[in-house]
Amino acid sequence: MGVSTLLVVVLAMVFGPLQAYCQRLLVSMTLVRNASATGAYCLDGSLPAYHWNRGFGSGENNWLLQFEGGGWCNDVETCLDRAKSRRGSTRYMSKYEVFSGILSNNVSLNPDFYNWNRVKLRYCDGASFAGDGSFDNGTSLLYFRGQRIWDAIILDLLPKGLGNARKALLSGCSAGGLSVFLHCNSLAKYLPANASVKCLSDAGFFLDVPDISSNYTMRSFYRSLVLLQGIQKNLNINCTSSIEYPALCFFPQYTLKFITPPIFILNSAYDVFQFHHILVPPSSDPRGHWNRCKLNATTCNASQIQILQGFRNDMIGALTFLSEYSRTAGTFINSCFAHCQSESQDTWFAPDSPRIHNRHQVLFLPIQLLELGTASKIEVEGDKFVANSEAAYIRLMF
């Protein structure tokens, strides 16, 4: 082999994979024109929207719906600010979105869903697509219509092929991952009786636990959110009727056992958002003792690591229901200091995706809880499969 030929081969080996990872699929926005008929407005009164990349081949009748994430607003002031941004108005949103990770149309980067109909539901209500109310003081007007937005988008997609879906996966990241828990049951009601409907929540398993100052900061936040946006009437009725404080059903750990379709939970046991806003919110650390630890986990002292391990145990404990009682659910819990893993190509399907003992491992349902990185011993039961990533596990669900 000549030097020039060898150089070409080396360059192909180095830049070939890089080129594949750098490919960008831009998908245009579709406004839901009929949304005004049901009052399904974003916070500022603009029309809701989604981005749809049409399926083809064997995936023509399969649908992947992904809720966009982006936090919440739990008082009028923050919702008014949000209404002037892309988080509360389609007027400020990008008209094209990059589809990557689980939304990619590249078979080498997303082998299980690349040819499905893939839809990104834009987030503009500030309440995980769950509110139903409004605020009007004569000067300012806000629409809390997340539930209606969800319904309007689905109704807009049904005649475009969703109504003939053979398989459907409802997914979402962060606040969108929480939306999955809130709407997983309702999707099946719109689809054919013989459709296979399943759900995937990525970084949406927000915990109801005390922070380091023993205050339930996130509980207080969600309670005010539920009250402001009129969410309680849209929460799972089986959950709200079985708990002393119905607003707590906004937390996935309380509503999880009432979800009927198969659900898969992808989450970090050390979720960065929860670390910074639930376990150690700014109000719990006024002197900034945790600042270095938040910026770089390797700088955490022994006491901080112990507290983080306690949070990890709370996460695993809240998920024991799945391993003990459910035969139609699964989890992929890792120890990455991350937030959202299905949208990023690096964590969704890549050479350096999360691994167990240098191998990607999955279990067929029912799945046992897997803890990556911190466990000294990993025990598994049932049939074991070697897979390329968590993406391959989800394929087994279908």
Phi, psi and omega per residue, in radians:
M1 nan 2.229 -3.136
G2 -1.275 2.898 -3.119
V3 -1.092 -0.739 -3.113
S4 -1.135 -0.705 3.116
T5 -1.143 -0.726 3.123
L6 -1.079 -0.691 3.137
L7 -1.101 -0.728 3.119
V8 -1.076 -0.762 -3.136
V9 -1.091 -0.781 -3.137
V10 -1.097 -0.792 3.140
L11 -1.080 -0.678 3.122
A12 -1.129 -0.677 -3.140
M13 -1.180 -0.611 -3.085
V14 -1.442 -0.850 -3.010
F15 -1.617 -0.275 3.094
G16 -1.047 -0.994 3.096
P17 -1.059 -0.658 -3.136
L18 -1.094 -0.699 3.137
Q19 -1.110 -0.704 3.129
A20 -1.083 -0.719 -3.105
Y21 -1.265 -0.376 -3.084
C22 -1.620 -0.084 3.120
Q23 -1.100 2.397 -3.093
R24 -2.111 2.212 3.045
L25 -1.796 1.968 3.119
L26 -1.722 2.194 -3.080
V27 -2.080 2.273 -3.056
S28 -1.333 2.752 -3.115
M29 -1.455 2.491 3.025
T30 -2.076 2.065 3.062
L31 -1.394 2.478 3.114
V32 -1.523 1.625 -3.009
R33 -1.136 -0.553 -3.103
N34 -1.476 0.032 -3.072
A35 -1.091 -0.556 -3.094
S36 -1.118 -0.422 -3.135
A37 -1.106 -0.485 3.134
T38 -1.964 0.158 3.141
G39 1.215 0.521 -3.126
A40 -1.535 1.444 -3.077
Y41 -1.957 2.693 2.943
C42 -1.213 3.044 -3.093
L43 -0.896 -0.678 -3.060
D44 -1.588 -0.003 -3.124
G45 1.701 -0.006 3.102
S46 -1.337 2.832 -3.123
L47 -1.315 2.514 3.076
P48 -1.251 2.961 -3.050
A49 -2.684 2.919 3.044
Y50 -2.631 2.914 3.052
H51 -2.103 2.274 -3.043
W52 -2.241 2.157 3.001
N53 -1.907 2.039 -2.976
R54 -1.154 2.458 3.090
G55 -1.352 2.871 -3.128
F56 -2.653 2.890 3.103
G57 1.008 -2.318 -3.107
S58 -1.176 -0.257 -3.132
G59 -1.743 0.177 -3.047
E60 -1.022 -0.609 -3.109
N61 -1.883 0.333 3.085
N62 -1.936 2.483 -3.043
W63 -2.283 2.366 3.026
L64 -2.096 2.009 -3.137
L65 -1.875 2.171 -3.086
Q66 -2.105 2.085 3.033
F67 -1.261 2.290 3.003
E68 -1.285 2.554 3.085
G69 -1.743 -3.066 3.105
G70 2.561 0.557 3.044
G71 1.283 -2.862 -3.054
W72 -2.532 2.906 2.970
C73 -2.216 2.229 -3.017
N74 -2.050 0.197 3.015
D75 -2.593 2.878 -3.045
V76 -1.067 -0.724 -3.094
E77 -1.061 -0.858 -3.115
T78 -1.229 -0.534 3.105
C79 -1.237 -0.628 3.073
L80 -1.125 -0.730 3.077
D81 -1.107 -0.724 -3.120
R82 -1.138 -0.617 -3.126
A83 -1.126 -0.285 3.134
K84 -1.720 0.288 -3.108
S85 -2.362 3.105 3.133
R86 -1.185 -0.235 3.115
R87 -1.441 -0.162 -3.120
G88 -2.375 0.127 -3.100
S89 -2.745 2.334 3.069
T90 -1.303 -0.212 3.105
R91 -1.146 -0.488 -3.091
Y92 -1.796 0.019 -3.104
M93 -1.415 2.679 3.003
S94 -1.156 2.441 -3.090
K95 -1.456 -0.153 3.051
Y96 -2.283 2.456 3.122
E97 -2.131 2.479 3.070
V98 -1.407 2.208 3.078
F99 -1.721 1.986 3.125
S100 -2.402 3.108 -3.134
G101 1.043 -2.201 -3.107
I102 -1.169 -0.260 3.140
L103 -1.717 -0.044 -3.081
S104 -1.131 2.601 3.066
N105 -1.773 0.261 -3.123
N106 -1.694 2.057 -3.060
V107 -1.073 -0.545 -3.131
S108 -1.352 -0.332 -3.131
L109 -1.823 -0.336 -3.089
N110 -2.584 1.113 -2.955
P111 -1.087 -0.350 -3.059
D112 -1.647 -0.438 -3.046
F113 -2.255 0.140 -3.011
Y114 -1.040 -0.533 -3.077
N115 -1.905 0.233 3.033
W116 -1.380 2.857 2.887
N117 -1.220 2.061 -3.089
R118 -2.041 2.167 -3.027
V119 -2.189 2.266 3.033
K120 -1.841 2.048 -3.136
L121 -1.533 2.011 -3.091
R122 -1.238 2.478 -3.005
Y123 -1.788 2.027 -3.085
C124 -2.494 0.293 -3.100
D125 -1.948 -0.302 3.092
G126 1.296 0.292 -3.122
A127 -2.552 0.614 3.107
S128 0.934 0.729 3.070
F129 1.028 0.622 -3.013
A130 -2.189 -0.217 -3.043
G131 -1.400 2.856 3.045
D132 -2.750 1.536 -3.141
G133 -3.029 -2.842 3.109
S134 -2.848 2.919 3.063
F135 -2.341 2.250 -3.137
D136 -2.586 1.929 3.125
N137 -1.890 0.279 -3.134
G138 1.580 -0.368 3.112
T139 -1.966 -0.752 -3.124
S140 -2.081 2.499 3.125
L141 -2.257 2.222 3.086
L142 -2.211 2.434 3.081
Y143 -1.864 2.136 3.058
F144 -1.841 1.448 -2.948
R145 -2.214 0.601 -3.092
G146 -1.013 -0.710 3.126
Q147 -1.086 -0.747 3.132
R148 -1.188 -0.600 3.086
I149 -1.085 -0.796 3.100
W150 -0.987 -0.857 -3.130
D151 -1.110 -0.726 -3.095
A152 -1.137 -0.700 3.130
I153 -1.155 -0.766 3.126
I154 -1.084 -0.784 -3.141
L155 -1.108 -0.539 3.115
D156 -1.271 -0.533 -3.095
L157 -1.512 -0.416 -3.081
L158 -0.969 -0.872 3.128
P159 -1.261 -0.160 3.122
K160 -1.598 0.095 3.082
G161 2.230 -0.397 3.138
L162 -1.067 -0.539 3.141
G163 -1.154 -0.269 3.105
N164 -1.929 0.339 -3.065
A165 -1.051 2.369 3.039
R166 -1.623 -0.672 3.066
K167 -2.333 2.533 3.100
A168 -2.529 2.311 3.089
L169 -2.128 2.078 3.094
L170 -1.647 2.107 -3.071
S171 -2.278 3.064 3.108
G172 3.020 2.767 -3.090
C173 -2.153 2.425 3.079
S174 1.072 -2.142 3.089
A175 -1.040 -0.498 3.041
G176 -1.255 -0.574 3.057
G177 -1.163 -0.612 3.040
L178 -1.170 -0.646 3.095
S179 -0.993 -0.584 3.133
V180 -1.047 -0.788 3.113
F181 -1.095 -0.601 -3.078
L182 -1.360 -0.457 -3.016
H183 -2.119 0.038 -3.108
C184 -0.982 -0.785 -3.109
N185 -1.132 -0.602 -2.983
S186 -1.367 -0.434 -3.088
L187 -1.048 -0.750 -3.092
A188 -1.039 -0.495 -3.102
K189 -1.171 -0.408 -3.123
Y190 -1.539 -0.320 -2.967
L191 -1.805 2.891 3.122
P192 -0.977 2.617 -3.081
A193 -1.066 -0.505 -3.109
N194 -1.614 0.107 3.124
A195 -1.302 2.475 3.068
S196 -1.558 1.919 -3.062
V197 -1.987 2.191 3.141
K198 -2.480 2.905 -2.993
C199 -2.319 2.593 3.125
L200 -2.357 2.050 3.063
S201 -1.856 2.156 3.126
D202 -1.915 2.050 3.104
A203 0.980 0.605 -3.137
G204 -1.985 0.069 -3.098
F205 -1.557 1.259 -3.114
F206 -1.321 2.284 -3.009
L207 -1.614 2.528 2.991
D208 -1.676 1.507 -3.121
V209 -2.391 2.732 3.102
P210 -1.261 2.644 3.072
D211 -1.464 -3.045 -3.047
I212 -1.175 -0.249 3.086
S213 -1.747 0.219 3.103
S214 1.231 0.274 3.055
N215 -1.715 2.550 3.092
Y216 -1.600 1.288 -3.056
T217 -1.072 -0.805 -3.101
M218 -1.226 -0.586 3.100
R219 -1.079 -0.771 3.115
S220 -1.105 -0.705 3.134
F221 -1.095 -0.842 -3.113
Y222 -1.164 -0.635 3.116
R223 -1.066 -0.780 3.118
S224 -1.183 -0.595 3.085
L225 -1.128 -0.825 3.139
V226 -1.060 -0.734 -3.134
L227 -1.180 -0.836 -3.087
L228 -1.069 -0.806 -2.982
Q229 -1.684 0.128 3.076
G230 1.118 0.776 -3.027
I231 -1.491 -0.534 -2.938
Q232 -0.963 -0.668 -3.114
K233 -1.174 -0.267 3.136
N234 -1.773 -0.017 3.104
L235 -1.349 2.802 -3.112
N236 -1.000 2.102 -3.050
I237 -1.155 -0.546 3.096
N238 -1.157 -0.575 3.106
C239 -1.307 -0.872 -3.063
T240 -1.125 -0.489 -3.135
S241 -1.463 -0.131 -3.071
S242 -1.974 0.137 -3.039
I243 -2.349 2.571 -3.068
E244 -1.140 -0.690 3.136
Y245 -2.000 1.684 -3.047
P246 -0.960 -0.522 -3.120
A247 -1.079 -0.387 3.127
L248 -1.146 -0.297 3.135
C249 -1.222 -0.047 2.979
F250 -1.290 -0.379 3.063
F251 -1.389 2.299 -3.132
P252 -1.003 -0.587 -3.041
Q253 -1.123 -0.403 -3.138
Y254 -1.602 -0.500 -3.104
T255 -1.662 -0.190 -3.025
L256 -0.954 -0.789 -3.044
K257 -1.251 -0.128 3.125
F258 -1.772 0.074 3.103
I259 -1.480 2.216 -3.050
T260 -1.647 -0.694 3.092
P261 -1.173 2.713 3.035
P262 -0.994 2.373 -3.115
I263 -2.298 2.473 3.138
F264 -2.092 2.266 -3.097
I265 -1.949 2.042 3.073
L266 -1.875 2.035 -3.046
N267 -2.719 2.713 2.974
S268 -1.634 2.423 3.060
A269 -1.219 -0.258 3.103
Y270 -2.145 0.814 -3.107
D271 -0.881 2.190 -3.040
V272 -1.088 -0.749 -3.137
F273 -1.072 -0.797 -3.114
Q274 -1.187 -0.628 3.065
F275 -0.994 -0.806 -3.027
H276 -1.456 -0.428 -3.006
H277 -2.110 -0.306 3.110
I278 -1.905 -0.893 -3.126
L279 -1.337 -0.821 -3.113
V280 -2.272 1.172 3.068
P281 -1.198 2.760 -3.117
P282 -0.930 -0.622 -3.116
S283 -1.125 -0.397 -3.106
S284 -1.573 -0.142 -3.071
D285 -2.408 1.106 -3.051
P286 -1.089 -0.433 -3.120
R287 -1.639 0.002 3.038
G288 1.257 0.503 -3.136
H289 -1.113 -0.398 -3.092
W290 -1.703 0.016 -3.028
N291 -1.012 -0.830 -3.122
R292 -1.133 -0.737 3.141
C293 -1.086 -0.683 3.112
K294 -1.136 -0.685 -3.109
L295 -1.274 -0.591 -3.088
N296 -2.622 1.913 -3.058
A297 -1.067 -0.422 -3.122
T298 -1.243 -0.236 3.133
T299 -1.637 -0.016 -3.141
C300 -1.151 2.416 3.110
N301 -1.438 3.087 -3.049
A302 -1.054 -0.695 3.141
S303 -1.151 -0.722 3.131
Q304 -1.168 -0.688 3.104
I305 -1.095 -0.673 3.122
Q306 -1.120 -0.688 3.103
I307 -1.160 -0.712 3.092
L308 -1.111 -0.682 3.091
Q309 -1.121 -0.617 3.082
G310 -1.126 -0.662 3.086
F311 -1.140 -0.730 3.088
R312 -1.014 -0.743 3.127
N313 -1.134 -0.618 3.071
D314 -1.113 -0.714 3.116
M315 -1.083 -0.871 -3.130
I316 -1.110 -0.718 3.140
G317 -1.087 -0.684 3.141
A318 -1.203 -0.319 -3.124
L319 -1.745 0.004 -3.102
T320 -1.104 -0.397 3.095
F321 -0.951 -0.710 -3.086
L322 -1.113 -0.804 -3.076
S323 -1.290 -0.447 -3.065
E324 -1.602 -0.587 -2.976
Y325 -2.151 -0.370 -3.024
S326 -1.809 2.332 3.051
R327 -1.893 0.111 -3.123
T328 -2.194 0.502 -3.122
A329 -2.518 2.838 -3.135
G330 -2.710 2.913 3.111
T331 -2.425 2.705 2.931
F332 -2.337 1.661 -3.075
I333 -1.856 2.099 3.133
N334 -2.104 3.091 -3.063
S335 -1.845 0.357 3.104
C336 -1.231 2.420 2.993
F337 -1.436 1.445 -3.015
A338 -2.512 2.978 3.054
H339 -2.556 1.936 -3.077
C340 1.433 2.148 -3.082
Q341 -2.275 -0.225 -3.101
S342 -1.504 -0.360 -3.110
E343 -1.522 -0.400 -3.122
S344 -1.617 2.273 -3.120
Q345 -1.090 -0.587 -3.094
D346 -1.097 -0.608 -3.110
T347 -1.778 -0.270 -3.132
W348 -1.423 -0.938 -3.081
F349 -2.747 1.639 -3.091
A350 -2.729 2.851 -3.137
P351 -0.980 -0.517 -3.102
D352 -1.891 0.469 3.046
S353 -1.105 2.800 -3.128
P354 -0.916 2.407 -3.094
R355 -2.339 2.852 3.000
I356 -2.038 2.059 -3.129
H357 0.856 0.798 3.098
N358 1.166 0.287 3.048
R359 -2.361 2.561 2.984
H360 -1.459 2.190 -3.139
Q361 -2.212 2.488 3.075
V362 -2.394 2.845 3.082
L363 -2.152 2.500 3.031
F364 -1.316 2.676 -3.102
L365 -1.055 2.487 -0.047
P366 -1.323 2.560 -3.074
I367 -1.767 2.551 3.018
Q368 -1.613 2.735 3.141
L369 -1.223 2.325 3.141
L370 -1.974 2.287 3.074
E371 -2.023 2.135 -3.077
L372 -1.756 2.446 2.957
G373 1.584 -0.778 -3.051
T374 -1.751 -0.294 -3.097
A375 -1.378 2.329 3.113
S376 -1.405 -0.381 3.128
K377 -2.505 2.328 3.127
I378 -1.973 2.109 3.136
E379 -1.909 2.329 3.119
V380 -2.269 2.711 3.119
E381 -2.275 2.759 3.106
G382 1.479 -2.923 -3.135
D383 -1.286 2.358 -3.113
K384 -1.853 2.393 3.105
F385 -2.162 2.431 3.010
V386 -1.616 2.181 -3.057
A387 -2.290 2.878 -3.114
N388 -1.359 -0.469 -3.078
S389 -3.013 -3.126 3.048
E390 -1.078 -0.418 3.093
A391 -1.043 -0.713 -3.128
A392 -1.187 -0.541 3.083
Y393 -1.119 -0.786 -3.103
I394 -1.070 -0.570 3.097
R395 -1.027 -0.650 -3.131
L396 -1.119 -0.421 3.125
M397 -1.142 -0.449 3.134
F398 -1.716 nan nan
